[in-house]
Amino acid sequence: MSVEEVQKIVHHEPFRPYRVVLDDGEQLVVRKARKSHFSGDVVSLLGESQKKGGVTVTRFRIVPIEKIMKAEHVAAQERRS
């Protein structure tokens, strides 16, 4: 994905929770505004990641844009407050 495509999802107004899928298969769900930051072609993300066995953990990742395979808004039924 391009920087512009990722920024469009991350900086959507009003904020909508989103999922980022990385090239290693990890998926991070960012549920709150201002939990990501761009610096050039790198983005830092603070989101929920599901581990094997269904355990959800909060992770902080610094990711080069080229490692992001997909970024999408989270469907309404997946959202939590």
C-alpha positions as CSV (number, residue, x, y, z in Angstrom):
1,M,0.0,0.0,0.0
2,S,1.1,3.5,-0.6
3,V,1.7,6.1,2.2
4,E,-1.3,8.0,0.9
5,E,-3.6,5.0,1.1
6,V,-2.6,4.2,4.6
7,Q,-2.9,7.8,5.7
8,K,-6.4,7.9,4.3
9,I,-7.5,5.1,6.6
10,V,-5.5,6.2,9.7
11,H,-6.5,9.9,9.5
12,H,-10.1,9.4,8.5
13,E,-12.4,12.2,10.0
14,P,-14.3,11.4,12.1
15,F,-12.1,8.7,13.4
16,R,-13.1,5.1,12.7
17,P,-11.3,2.0,14.2
18,Y,-9.1,0.3,11.6
19,R,-7.1,-2.9,11.1
20,V,-3.6,-3.1,9.6
21,V,-2.4,-6.4,8.2
22,L,1.4,-6.8,8.1
23,D,3.4,-8.9,5.7
24,D,4.2,-11.3,8.6
25,G,0.5,-12.0,9.0
26,E,0.1,-10.0,12.2
27,Q,-3.1,-7.9,12.4
28,L,-3.3,-4.9,14.6
29,V,-6.6,-3.2,15.4
30,V,-6.4,0.4,16.4
31,R,-9.6,1.4,18.2
32,K,-8.8,4.9,19.4
33,A,-7.7,8.1,17.7
34,R,-4.1,9.3,18.1
35,K,-2.7,5.8,18.5
36,S,-0.6,6.0,15.4
37,H,1.9,8.4,14.0
38,F,3.6,8.8,10.6
39,S,7.3,9.8,10.2
40,G,8.3,9.6,6.5
41,D,7.6,6.1,5.3
42,V,7.3,4.6,8.7
43,V,4.2,4.4,11.0
44,S,4.0,3.7,14.7
45,L,0.9,1.8,15.8
46,L,-0.6,1.0,19.2
47,G,-3.3,-1.6,18.8
48,E,-4.7,-5.0,19.7
49,S,-3.2,-8.1,18.2
50,Q,-4.6,-11.6,18.6
51,K,-2.2,-14.3,19.6
52,K,-2.7,-18.0,19.1
53,G,-5.4,-19.4,21.3
54,G,-7.5,-16.2,20.9
55,V,-5.6,-14.1,23.5
56,T,-5.7,-10.4,22.6
57,V,-2.7,-8.3,23.6
58,T,-1.9,-4.6,23.2
59,R,1.2,-4.1,21.0
60,F,3.3,-1.2,19.9
61,R,4.9,-1.6,16.5
62,I,7.0,0.7,14.3
63,V,6.4,-0.5,10.8
64,P,7.8,0.6,7.4
65,I,4.8,1.3,5.0
66,E,6.0,-1.4,2.6
67,K,5.4,-4.0,5.3
68,I,1.6,-3.1,5.4
69,M,-0.3,-5.4,3.1
70,K,-3.8,-4.1,3.9
71,A,-5.4,-1.3,6.0
72,E,-9.2,-1.2,6.4
73,H,-11.8,0.2,8.7
74,V,-13.2,-2.3,11.2
75,A,-16.8,-3.4,10.5
76,A,-19.4,-2.0,13.0
77,Q,-20.0,-5.5,14.5
78,E,-16.3,-5.8,15.4
79,R,-16.1,-2.4,17.2
80,R,-15.8,-2.2,20.9
81,S,-15.7,0.9,23.1
